[in-house]
Amino acid sequence: MKEMIILKDDANQRLDKYLLKTFPNLSQSMMYKAIRNKKIKVNRKRAQFNQLLKEKDSVLLFLPEDVCETKERKINPKLPLNIVYEDSNYIFVNKEYGLLSQSNQKNGDCVVSRIQTYLYEKGEYNFNQSSSFAPSICNRLDRNTTGLIIGAKNANALRQMNEAISSHKVHKYYRAWVSGILEKDGEISLYLRKENTRAIISMNKKEGYKEAKLKYKVLEHKENETKVEIELFTGRFHQIRASFSSIGHPLVADTKYGYKGKKKKMQLQAYKLTFDFDLPVIEIKE
């Protein structure tokens, strides 16, 4: 028998979601069967798969020991973390060029693992506690994009920020160098779909394509390049890169989307975030 006491970060979520996140060896079919047969109980009573868990609830699993093994977590060695702003709920970091936002390998180096290590060393995250939640991020940037990533320290903060992003209460601004000379400010509105590692463009609405909108402001010129400030109205895969390519001004060094100039490092930075709620403007100064 395995008992799990629900902590604050696991409260207000469905039993089935909690179980699948917490026990990697517990299959969905086994879980539903165990709940029906009262092999999984909440507070020693018959459970419903969709019931909401409360803080301090007791979840009992009368299942084989190997099925009740919890997800293994490991803290990586401490690596640099450029913190721009931090409070009790959020941590905003400036992601460096080449660093992944989330790792595609178990316990690999990425922004998420660096945030978890930092909070562990501060005593704000105990990776051994019986919670399915671990500090995570609310937005992602490509490996070759630098700038602001929002980290959530607790489950409630993560839910609130994700809801704010979905309801367009978070406004994202970028700086980039594009090839060629743009003479005036403008907007780019089109439709995108992801195909493998590329964004495919359509100027007209089609099945499988999603609307992508941004506006840009010309900041300066040098040689045959233009520096622009970009405000995103949607957050599509490779949206900025594909959008500027569509008007004949691919980002400098972005050979995937048509850049033909000298070999350079791409300069695309998520430099500012503003909020329609009680958070200050978060900005990376030049």
C-alpha positions in Angstrom: 0.0 0.0 0.0 1.2 3.5 -0.9 -0.1 6.7 0.7 0.4 10.1 -0.7 -0.7 13.3 1.2 -1.7 16.0 -1.1 0.4 19.2 -0.8 -0.7 22.7 -1.7 0.7 22.6 -5.3 -1.3 19.4 -6.0 -4.6 20.7 -4.7 -7.5 21.6 -7.0 -6.6 19.1 -9.7 -8.4 16.0 -10.8 -7.4 12.7 -9.2 -6.7 11.0 -12.6 -4.4 13.8 -13.7 -2.5 13.7 -10.4 -2.0 10.0 -10.6 -0.7 9.9 -14.1 1.8 12.7 -13.4 3.0 11.2 -10.2 3.3 7.5 -11.1 5.0 6.9 -14.5 4.4 3.1 -14.3 0.7 3.5 -13.8 -1.1 3.1 -17.1 -4.3 4.9 -17.8 -6.3 1.6 -18.2 -4.8 0.2 -14.9 -5.6 3.5 -13.1 -9.3 3.5 -14.2 -9.7 -0.2 -13.3 -8.1 0.4 -9.9 -10.4 3.3 -9.1 -13.5 1.3 -10.1 -12.3 -1.7 -8.0 -11.5 0.6 -5.0 -7.8 -0.2 -5.2 -7.3 3.6 -5.3 -9.1 5.6 -2.6 -9.2 9.1 -1.3 -9.4 9.6 2.4 -10.1 5.8 2.7 -13.3 6.3 0.7 -14.3 5.2 -2.8 -12.8 7.7 -5.3 -14.1 9.2 -8.5 -11.5 9.6 -11.3 -12.6 13.2 -11.9 -12.9 14.4 -8.3 -10.8 17.4 -7.3 -8.2 16.8 -4.7 -7.8 19.1 -1.7 -4.8 19.9 0.3 -4.0 17.3 3.0 -6.2 14.6 1.3 -4.9 11.1 1.6 -4.6 9.1 -1.6 -4.2 5.4 -1.0 -3.0 3.0 -3.7 -3.4 -0.8 -3.1 -1.3 -1.7 -6.1 2.0 -3.6 -6.7 5.1 -1.9 -5.4 6.7 -1.2 -8.9 3.5 0.5 -10.0 3.6 2.8 -7.0 7.1 4.1 -7.8 7.0 7.9 -8.1 8.7 9.9 -10.8 12.4 10.1 -10.3 13.8 13.6 -10.1 17.4 14.8 -10.1 18.9 18.2 -9.5 21.6 19.1 -12.0 24.9 20.8 -11.1 24.5 24.6 -10.6 24.9 26.5 -13.9 24.5 30.2 -14.7 21.0 31.7 -14.5 20.6 35.4 -15.5 17.7 36.5 -13.3 15.9 39.7 -14.4 13.1 39.8 -11.8 11.9 37.5 -9.1 9.0 37.5 -6.6 7.3 34.9 -4.4 5.5 33.4 -7.4 7.6 34.0 -10.6 11.1 34.2 -11.7 12.0 35.9 -15.0 15.3 34.8 -16.6 17.3 36.0 -19.6 17.9 32.9 -21.7 21.3 32.8 -23.4 21.9 31.9 -27.0 22.0 28.1 -27.7 20.3 27.1 -24.4 17.2 25.0 -24.6 14.0 26.2 -22.8 13.1 22.6 -21.9 15.3 19.6 -22.3 14.4 16.8 -24.7 16.6 14.5 -22.6 16.0 13.3 -19.1 17.6 15.7 -16.6 19.4 17.5 -19.5 20.6 21.1 -19.2 17.9 23.7 -20.0 16.3 26.8 -18.5 13.8 24.6 -16.5 16.6 22.5 -14.9 18.6 25.7 -14.0 15.5 27.3 -12.4 14.9 24.1 -10.4 18.5 24.0 -9.2 18.4 27.6 -8.2 15.2 27.3 -6.2 16.4 24.0 -4.6 19.6 25.8 -3.4 17.4 28.7 -2.1 15.3 26.2 -0.1 12.2 27.0 -2.2 11.9 23.7 -4.0 12.3 20.2 -2.5 12.5 17.7 -5.3 12.1 14.8 -2.9 8.7 15.9 -1.6 5.6 14.0 -2.6 4.2 16.6 -5.0 3.6 16.0 -8.7 4.5 19.7 -9.3 8.0 21.0 -10.1 8.9 24.6 -10.9 8.3 25.1 -14.7 8.1 27.7 -17.4 5.1 29.4 -19.0 6.6 30.3 -22.3 9.4 28.9 -24.5 12.0 30.3 -26.8 13.9 28.6 -29.7 17.4 27.5 -29.0 18.8 30.5 -31.0 16.5 33.1 -29.6 17.6 34.9 -26.5 15.6 36.7 -23.9 12.8 36.5 -21.3 11.4 33.3 -20.1 8.7 33.2 -17.3 9.3 30.6 -14.6 6.5 29.7 -12.2 7.5 28.7 -8.6 4.1 27.0 -7.7 1.2 25.4 -9.4 -1.2 28.2 -8.9 1.2 30.7 -10.4 1.7 28.5 -13.4 -2.1 28.1 -14.0 -2.7 31.9 -13.6 0.1 32.9 -16.0 -0.9 30.3 -18.6 -4.5 31.6 -18.4 -3.2 35.1 -18.8 -1.2 34.2 -21.9 -4.1 32.4 -23.4 -6.4 35.4 -22.9 -3.9 37.9 -24.3 -3.2 39.6 -21.0 0.6 39.2 -21.5 2.2 41.3 -24.2 5.5 40.2 -25.8 8.1 42.4 -27.5 11.2 41.4 -29.4 14.2 43.0 -31.0 15.7 41.6 -34.2 18.0 42.4 -37.1 16.5 41.7 -40.5 18.2 41.7 -43.9 17.6 44.5 -46.2 16.4 48.1 -45.6 12.9 48.5 -44.2 11.9 52.2 -44.6 8.8 52.4 -42.4 6.9 50.6 -39.6 4.4 48.0 -40.6 2.3 44.9 -39.8 2.4 41.3 -41.0 -0.7 39.2 -41.0 -0.7 35.7 -42.5 -1.4 32.0 -41.7 1.1 29.4 -40.5 1.3 25.7 -39.9 4.1 23.7 -38.5 5.7 21.0 -40.7 8.5 19.2 -39.1 11.0 22.0 -38.1 9.6 24.7 -40.4 6.7 27.1 -40.4 4.8 26.9 -43.7 3.1 30.2 -44.8 -0.2 30.9 -46.5 -1.5 34.4 -47.2 -5.1 33.0 -47.1 -6.9 31.1 -44.4 -6.7 27.3 -45.0 -7.5 24.1 -43.0 -4.7 23.3 -40.6 -3.2 26.9 -40.7 -3.4 29.3 -37.8 -3.6 33.1 -37.9 -0.3 34.9 -37.1 -0.1 38.6 -36.6 2.6 41.0 -35.5 3.6 44.6 -36.0 7.0 46.1 -36.1 8.8 49.5 -35.7 12.0 50.4 -37.5 14.7 51.3 -35.0 17.9 51.8 -37.0 19.8 50.8 -40.1 23.4 49.6 -40.7 24.9 48.5 -44.0 22.1 46.4 -45.6 20.3 45.5 -42.4 17.4 46.9 -40.3 16.9 46.6 -36.6 13.2 46.3 -35.6 11.1 46.2 -32.5 8.3 43.6 -32.8 5.1 43.2 -30.9 3.5 39.8 -31.2 -0.3 39.4 -31.2 -0.1 35.6 -31.6 2.5 33.1 -30.5 3.0 30.7 -33.4 5.9 28.4 -34.2 8.7 30.4 -35.8 6.3 33.2 -36.4 8.8 36.1 -36.5 11.2 34.2 -38.7 8.6 33.1 -41.2 6.8 36.4 -41.2 9.8 38.5 -42.1 10.9 35.9 -44.7 7.4 36.3 -46.3 8.0 40.0 -47.0 11.5 39.4 -48.4 13.5 40.4 -45.3 14.5 37.2 -43.5 16.3 37.6 -40.1 20.0 38.1 -40.4 21.8 34.7 -40.3 18.5 32.8 -40.6 19.4 30.5 -43.5 16.4 28.3 -42.9 14.1 31.1 -44.0 16.1 32.5 -46.9 19.0 34.6 -45.6 21.8 34.7 -48.2 24.4 37.1 -46.6 27.5 36.6 -44.6 27.6 33.9 -41.9 26.6 35.4 -38.6 24.8 34.6 -35.3 21.1 35.3 -35.5 20.0 38.2 -33.3 16.4 37.7 -32.1 15.7 38.7 -28.5 12.5 38.6 -26.4 13.4 41.7 -24.6 10.2 43.0 -22.9 7.0 41.7 -21.3 4.0 43.8 -20.1 1.0 42.6 -18.2 -2.7 43.6 -17.9 -2.5 42.7 -14.2 -0.4 43.3 -11.1 3.1 42.7 -12.4 5.7 45.3 -13.4 7.1 45.7 -16.9 9.9 43.2 -17.3 12.6 44.4 -19.6 16.1 43.6 -20.7 18.1 46.8 -21.3 20.5 47.1 -24.1 
